[in-house]
Amino acid sequence: MKKILLSLLAALVFFLPGFAGHENLFSYDQSGPETSLAGLQKAEDFVTAHEGITLSDLQLIHPDWVRGLSGSSGSFIDPGSLSGQRVLRIPSFLWGCFLGPAGVIVVYLVAEDNDETRKSFMGCISWALGLTVYYIVAMSAFY
């Protein structure tokens, strides 16, 4: 019985990470930051060329350069930009795997994407299976 449980546990340990997906967590578009900061570079050059200019003056002259710098919208993060993406850049599977049902709820409410919610649900199922296997192994050790 112990050999069967250990074999099952070993199979879960080796095959369970396959559900997490093969996404590269640390890849990014290297030209993205440069293009995002292009307007800021133009604004900086303009301010150094024209001493005494303020942010409000610059907003009147070139509003596209300083868009998002004032924080007048109340937040620098657009909530609509988060839909269809991972929550806090953490894979949805891990939300479900580490937080269980609470992780599924967080992904469902924040990502608003059925695919991401499904991934977190698969993580929640693996969390429940892992907890069940751990319980069975722990109880079999005592009896």
MODELLER restraints for C-alpha pairs under 7 A, 6 or more apart:
rsr = mdl.restraints
at = mdl.atoms
rsr.add(forms.Gaussian(group=physical.xy_distance, feature=features.Distance(at['CA:20:A'], at['CA:93:A']), mean=5.62, stdev=0.5))
rsr.add(forms.Gaussian(group=physical.xy_distance, feature=features.Distance(at['CA:39:A'], at['CA:65:A']), mean=4.40, stdev=0.5))
rsr.add(forms.Gaussian(group=physical.xy_distance, feature=features.Distance(at['CA:39:A'], at['CA:66:A']), mean=6.95, stdev=0.5))
rsr.add(forms.Gaussian(group=physical.xy_distance, feature=features.Distance(at['CA:40:A'], at['CA:65:A']), mean=6.00, stdev=0.5))
rsr.add(forms.Gaussian(group=physical.xy_distance, feature=features.Distance(at['CA:40:A'], at['CA:66:A']), mean=6.66, stdev=0.5))
rsr.add(forms.Gaussian(group=physical.xy_distance, feature=features.Distance(at['CA:42:A'], at['CA:65:A']), mean=6.98, stdev=0.5))
rsr.add(forms.Gaussian(group=physical.xy_distance, feature=features.Distance(at['CA:43:A'], at['CA:65:A']), mean=5.99, stdev=0.5))
rsr.add(forms.Gaussian(group=physical.xy_distance, feature=features.Distance(at['CA:47:A'], at['CA:53:A']), mean=6.28, stdev=0.5))
rsr.add(forms.Gaussian(group=physical.xy_distance, feature=features.Distance(at['CA:59:A'], at['CA:66:A']), mean=6.34, stdev=0.5))
rsr.add(forms.Gaussian(group=physical.xy_distance, feature=features.Distance(at['CA:68:A'], at['CA:76:A']), mean=6.37, stdev=0.5))
rsr.add(forms.Gaussian(group=physical.xy_distance, feature=features.Distance(at['CA:82:A'], at['CA:111:A']), mean=6.29, stdev=0.5))
rsr.add(forms.Gaussian(group=physical.xy_distance, feature=features.Distance(at['CA:83:A'], at['CA:111:A']), mean=4.79, stdev=0.5))
rsr.add(forms.Gaussian(group=physical.xy_distance, feature=features.Distance(at['CA:83:A'], at['CA:112:A']), mean=5.83, stdev=0.5))
rsr.add(forms.Gaussian(group=physical.xy_distance, feature=features.Distance(at['CA:83:A'], at['CA:113:A']), mean=6.62, stdev=0.5))
rsr.add(forms.Gaussian(group=physical.xy_distance, feature=features.Distance(at['CA:84:A'], at['CA:111:A']), mean=5.84, stdev=0.5))
rsr.add(forms.Gaussian(group=physical.xy_distance, feature=features.Distance(at['CA:84:A'], at['CA:112:A']), mean=6.88, stdev=0.5))
rsr.add(forms.Gaussian(group=physical.xy_distance, feature=features.Distance(at['CA:84:A'], at['CA:113:A']), mean=5.39, stdev=0.5))
rsr.add(forms.Gaussian(group=physical.xy_distance, feature=features.Distance(at['CA:85:A'], at['CA:111:A']), mean=6.34, stdev=0.5))
rsr.add(forms.Gaussian(group=physical.xy_distance, feature=features.Distance(at['CA:86:A'], at['CA:92:A']), mean=6.33, stdev=0.5))
rsr.add(forms.Gaussian(group=physical.xy_distance, feature=features.Distance(at['CA:86:A'], at['CA:111:A']), mean=6.79, stdev=0.5))
rsr.add(forms.Gaussian(group=physical.xy_distance, feature=features.Distance(at['CA:87:A'], at['CA:107:A']), mean=6.55, stdev=0.5))
rsr.add(forms.Gaussian(group=physical.xy_distance, feature=features.Distance(at['CA:87:A'], at['CA:110:A']), mean=6.81, stdev=0.5))
rsr.add(forms.Gaussian(group=physical.xy_distance, feature=features.Distance(at['CA:87:A'], at['CA:111:A']), mean=6.27, stdev=0.5))
rsr.add(forms.Gaussian(group=physical.xy_distance, feature=features.Distance(at['CA:92:A'], at['CA:107:A']), mean=6.68, stdev=0.5))
rsr.add(forms.Gaussian(group=physical.xy_distance, feature=features.Distance(at['CA:92:A'], at['CA:116:A']), mean=5.80, stdev=0.5))
rsr.add(forms.Gaussian(group=physical.xy_distance, feature=features.Distance(at['CA:92:A'], at['CA:119:A']), mean=5.63, stdev=0.5))
rsr.add(forms.Gaussian(group=physical.xy_distance, feature=features.Distance(at['CA:92:A'], at['CA:120:A']), mean=4.64, stdev=0.5))
rsr.add(forms.Gaussian(group=physical.xy_distance, feature=features.Distance(at['CA:93:A'], at['CA:119:A']), mean=4.97, stdev=0.5))
rsr.add(forms.Gaussian(group=physical.xy_distance, feature=features.Distance(at['CA:93:A'], at['CA:120:A']), mean=4.28, stdev=0.5))
rsr.add(forms.Gaussian(group=physical.xy_distance, feature=features.Distance(at['CA:93:A'], at['CA:122:A']), mean=6.50, stdev=0.5))
rsr.add(forms.Gaussian(group=physical.xy_distance, feature=features.Distance(at['CA:93:A'], at['CA:123:A']), mean=4.51, stdev=0.5))
rsr.add(forms.Gaussian(group=physical.xy_distance, feature=features.Distance(at['CA:94:A'], at['CA:120:A']), mean=6.88, stdev=0.5))
rsr.add(forms.Gaussian(group=physical.xy_distance, feature=features.Distance(at['CA:94:A'], at['CA:123:A']), mean=6.17, stdev=0.5))
rsr.add(forms.Gaussian(group=physical.xy_distance, feature=features.Distance(at['CA:95:A'], at['CA:103:A']), mean=4.64, stdev=0.5))
rsr.add(forms.Gaussian(group=physical.xy_distance, feature=features.Distance(at['CA:95:A'], at['CA:104:A']), mean=6.74, stdev=0.5))
rsr.add(forms.Gaussian(group=physical.xy_distance, feature=features.Distance(at['CA:95:A'], at['CA:120:A']), mean=5.96, stdev=0.5))
rsr.add(forms.Gaussian(group=physical.xy_distance, feature=features.Distance(at['CA:96:A'], at['CA:103:A']), mean=4.60, stdev=0.5))
rsr.add(forms.Gaussian(group=physical.xy_distance, feature=features.Distance(at['CA:96:A'], at['CA:104:A']), mean=5.23, stdev=0.5))
rsr.add(forms.Gaussian(group=physical.xy_distance, feature=features.Distance(at['CA:96:A'], at['CA:120:A']), mean=4.31, stdev=0.5))
rsr.add(forms.Gaussian(group=physical.xy_distance, feature=features.Distance(at['CA:96:A'], at['CA:121:A']), mean=5.89, stdev=0.5))
rsr.add(forms.Gaussian(group=physical.xy_distance, feature=features.Distance(at['CA:96:A'], at['CA:123:A']), mean=4.36, stdev=0.5))
rsr.add(forms.Gaussian(group=physical.xy_distance, feature=features.Distance(at['CA:96:A'], at['CA:124:A']), mean=4.29, stdev=0.5))
rsr.add(forms.Gaussian(group=physical.xy_distance, feature=features.Distance(at['CA:97:A'], at['CA:123:A']), mean=4.09, stdev=0.5))
rsr.add(forms.Gaussian(group=physical.xy_distance, feature=features.Distance(at['CA:97:A'], at['CA:124:A']), mean=4.88, stdev=0.5))
rsr.add(forms.Gaussian(group=physical.xy_distance, feature=features.Distance(at['CA:97:A'], at['CA:126:A']), mean=6.36, stdev=0.5))
rsr.add(forms.Gaussian(group=physical.xy_distance, feature=features.Distance(at['CA:97:A'], at['CA:127:A']), mean=4.90, stdev=0.5))
rsr.add(forms.Gaussian(group=physical.xy_distance, feature=features.Distance(at['CA:98:A'], at['CA:127:A']), mean=6.96, stdev=0.5))
rsr.add(forms.Gaussian(group=physical.xy_distance, feature=features.Distance(at['CA:100:A'], at['CA:124:A']), mean=4.67, stdev=0.5))
rsr.add(forms.Gaussian(group=physical.xy_distance, feature=features.Distance(at['CA:100:A'], at['CA:127:A']), mean=6.29, stdev=0.5))
rsr.add(forms.Gaussian(group=physical.xy_distance, feature=features.Distance(at['CA:101:A'], at['CA:124:A']), mean=6.24, stdev=0.5))
rsr.add(forms.Gaussian(group=physical.xy_distance, feature=features.Distance(at['CA:103:A'], at['CA:120:A']), mean=6.96, stdev=0.5))
rsr.add(forms.Gaussian(group=physical.xy_distance, feature=features.Distance(at['CA:104:A'], at['CA:117:A']), mean=6.40, stdev=0.5))
rsr.add(forms.Gaussian(group=physical.xy_distance, feature=features.Distance(at['CA:104:A'], at['CA:120:A']), mean=5.30, stdev=0.5))
rsr.add(forms.Gaussian(group=physical.xy_distance, feature=features.Distance(at['CA:104:A'], at['CA:121:A']), mean=5.86, stdev=0.5))
rsr.add(forms.Gaussian(group=physical.xy_distance, feature=features.Distance(at['CA:107:A'], at['CA:117:A']), mean=5.90, stdev=0.5))
rsr.add(forms.Gaussian(group=physical.xy_distance, feature=features.Distance(at['CA:107:A'], at['CA:120:A']), mean=6.99, stdev=0.5))
rsr.add(forms.Gaussian(group=physical.xy_distance, feature=features.Distance(at['CA:108:A'], at['CA:117:A']), mean=5.40, stdev=0.5))
